[in-house]
Amino acid sequence: MTNSDFLSVAEAAEYLKIKTNTLYTWISKKVLPTQIYRKLGRRTIFLKTELDKWVVKGCRFV
């Protein structure tokens, strides 16, 4: 995996065309499937391939 395989919260929010606060809310309320993101201490990163799969499936909010 390369750095382009990962997105920061800001990059993921921009990619999804939503605000970063919305993304943080989705994480805290466990709206996003856990395979999409990883917590590294206080930092959250998103796996671009998993995020793409979720978007293609229709962004089902669990």
HUGI-V990855 format. One record per residue. N is the residue number from 1. RES is the residue in one small letter. PHI is phi in whole degrees, -180 to 180 (999 if undefined). D_CENTER is the distance of its C-alpha to the mean C-alpha in whole Angstrom. Layout:
BEGIN
{{N/RES/PHI/D_CENTER} {N/RES/PHI/D_CENTER}}
END
This chain:
BEGIN
{{1/m/999/17} {2/t/-114/17} {3/n/-60/15} {4/s/-73/14} {5/d/-81/12} {6/f/-118/9} {7/l/-126/8} {8/s/-76/8} {9/v/-60/7} {10/a/-63/10} {11/e/-66/9} {12/a/-66/6} {13/a/-64/8} {14/e/-64/11} {15/y/-61/9} {16/l/-87/9} {17/k/59/12} {18/i/-132/11} {19/k/-81/12} {20/t/-62/10} {21/n/-61/12} {22/t/-63/11} {23/l/-64/7} {24/y/-62/9} {25/t/-64/11} {26/w/-60/9} {27/i/-67/8} {28/s/-67/12} {29/k/-93/13} {30/k/56/11} {31/v/-76/10} {32/l/-83/7} {33/p/-61/9} {34/t/-67/9} {35/q/-74/9} {36/i/-79/5} {37/y/-134/5} {38/r/-132/9} {39/k/-98/11} {40/l/-118/14} {41/g/67/16} {42/r/-90/15} {43/r/-91/12} {44/t/-117/8} {45/i/-123/7} {46/f/-115/5} {47/l/-87/7} {48/k/-59/8} {49/t/-64/10} {50/e/-71/8} {51/l/-64/6} {52/d/-61/9} {53/k/-60/11} {54/w/-64/9} {55/v/-65/10} {56/v/-64/14} {57/k/-72/14} {58/g/104/14} {59/c/51/11} {60/r/-66/13} {61/f/-94/13} {62/v/-87/14}}
END
